[in-house]
């Protein structure tokens, strides 16, 4: 097994810490803006949250001990799936739904019967 450089572990720790703090702040702001129905700001904040969450999960994987790396890799894999789906949803909300002249109620997050709510929840 390869030895890990302590400076690299410190860098991973610092990156993970600041990414986690940023993700926490973004979740808080996203929750407040979504509850207050401040659109599209809530969607933009949610869109920014997904890569931040991926960085946190990647740092957890890098920082995990060798015996636990399989679990952190599984977590990272699910995080990638989550980030892909949520980013796609928010991208559709910010582009197609907000700028379309078509009936977009099937895709709009303002419609509880929307396809996008299936992805979101």
C-alpha positions in Angstrom: 0.0 0.0 0.0 1.2 3.4 -0.9 2.0 5.9 1.9 0.2 9.2 1.7 2.1 12.5 1.9 1.1 14.4 5.0 1.1 17.7 3.1 -1.4 16.2 0.6 -3.6 15.0 3.5 -3.6 18.5 4.9 -4.5 20.0 1.5 -7.4 17.5 1.1 -8.5 18.3 4.7 -8.4 22.1 4.0 -10.2 21.7 0.6 -12.8 19.5 2.2 -13.4 21.7 5.2 -13.9 24.9 3.1 -16.1 23.0 0.6 -18.2 21.7 3.4 -18.6 25.2 4.9 -19.5 26.6 1.4 -22.0 23.8 0.8 -23.6 24.4 4.2 -24.0 28.1 3.5 -25.4 27.4 0.0 -27.9 24.9 1.4 -29.0 27.4 4.0 -29.4 30.2 1.4 -31.1 27.8 -1.0 -33.6 26.7 1.6 -34.4 30.3 2.6 -34.7 31.5 -1.0 -36.8 28.4 -2.1 -39.1 28.9 0.9 -39.5 32.5 0.1 -40.1 31.7 -3.6 -37.2 33.9 -4.8 -36.7 32.5 -8.2 -34.5 32.1 -10.2 -32.0 32.9 -7.4 -32.9 29.7 -5.5 -32.2 27.7 -8.6 -28.9 29.4 -9.2 -27.8 28.7 -5.6 -28.9 25.1 -6.0 -27.0 24.8 -9.2 -23.8 26.1 -7.5 -24.3 23.6 -4.6 -23.9 20.5 -6.8 -20.2 20.9 -7.7 -19.5 22.0 -4.1 -21.1 18.9 -2.8 -19.0 16.8 -5.3 -15.8 18.3 -4.0 -16.8 17.5 -0.4 -17.5 13.9 -1.4 -14.2 13.6 -3.4 -12.3 14.9 -0.4 -14.0 12.4 1.9 -13.0 9.7 -0.5 -9.3 10.9 -0.6 -9.1 11.3 3.2 -10.7 7.9 4.0 -8.5 5.1 5.2 -7.7 2.3 2.8 -10.1 -0.1 4.6 -13.0 2.4 4.2 -12.3 3.7 0.6 -14.8 1.3 -0.9 -17.6 3.0 1.1 -16.4 6.5 0.3 -16.2 5.5 -3.4 -19.8 4.2 -3.3 -20.8 7.5 -1.7 -18.9 9.5 -4.3 -20.6 7.4 -7.1 -24.1 8.2 -5.8 -23.1 11.9 -5.4 -22.1 12.0 -9.0 -25.5 10.6 -10.1 -27.3 13.1 -7.8 -25.2 16.0 -9.1 -25.8 15.1 -12.7 -29.6 14.8 -12.3 -30.0 17.9 -10.1 -27.8 20.0 -12.4 -29.8 18.9 -15.4 -33.0 19.8 -13.6 -31.7 23.2 -12.6 -30.3 23.8 -16.1 -33.7 23.1 -17.6 -35.4 25.4 -15.1 -33.0 28.2 -15.9 -33.0 27.9 -19.7 -35.9 26.1 -21.2 -38.6 26.8 -18.6 -37.7 30.5 -18.0 -37.1 31.4 -21.6 -39.6 29.3 -23.5 -42.7 30.4 -25.3 -44.1 26.9 -25.2 -46.3 25.4 -22.4 -43.6 24.2 -20.0 -45.8 23.3 -17.1 -44.8 19.7 -17.6 -41.2 20.7 -16.8 -41.7 23.7 -14.4 -40.9 23.3 -10.7 -43.8 25.6 -9.9 -46.1 22.7 -11.0 -46.3 20.0 -8.4 -47.2 17.5 -11.1 -44.1 18.3 -13.1 -41.6 15.6 -14.3 -38.9 17.7 -12.7 -40.3 17.1 -9.2 -39.7 13.4 -9.7 -36.0 14.2 -10.4 -35.8 16.7 -7.5 -37.4 14.5 -4.9 
